[in-house]
Amino acid sequence: MRVHEQGLSHPRLYDLLLTLITRGRERAYRAHLLDLADVKPGEQVLDVGCGTGSLARAACPLVGSMGEVRGVDISPPMVERANALAARSNLSEHLSFEVAGASELPYPENRFDIVFLTTVMHMLPTDERRSALREACRVLRPLGRVLIVDYGGAMRKGLVARHRMHRRFDIATLYSDLVAAGLKEVSAGSLGWLGLDFLLLFKPSK
């Protein structure tokens, strides 16, 4: 979860801020996302804007030894810490992270069953958001799923409301770009966390 610009270059600060904002319930938050995406054994999963890799690490037991999880982030310090934590958890055989932006993913077409974009889109300029959605669709296999989690248009309170990016972004504004990218909605609604909403979409088979 992108919690503050300061955390982008300071992974330990990022992790601390996330713990504070979720009031120590980050594990439950991650479990909720994985449940929404319906991660299954053997699937290939990509976490875009992975931060220090907590969602990707949580996905590993679900995909099992036949599956694989990848994460990308624009911040080299984040990726370095994510890989270190994966190695420390003995997950590096089926889990890896690399430096890359959401609008230019270093993977071939039809590579993944699931792509996560959690609190990433509000960080991107409008044109880059369109590119990120096209890239998510490109690397998805037919009938693969994309889970987007970000800030909705409802009134927000507390720490997240004071961040200017959070105040001005509304996940609903992504709909036209999602259609243009070739994705179809499965479900949408409030996540029930921190004023966040979700969109679950799939890539139609041709």
Secondary structure, DSSP 8 states (H G I E B T S, - for coil): ----GGGGS-HHHHHHHHHHHTTT-HHHHHHHHHHHHT--TT-EEEEET-TTSHHHHHHHHHH-TT-EEEEEES-HHHHHHHHHHHHHTT-TTTEEEEE--TTS-SS-TT-EEEEEEES-GGGS-HHHHHHHHHHHHHHEEEEEEEEEEEE-SS---SGGGGSHHHHH--GGGGHHHHHHHT-EEEEEEE-SSTTEEEEEEE----
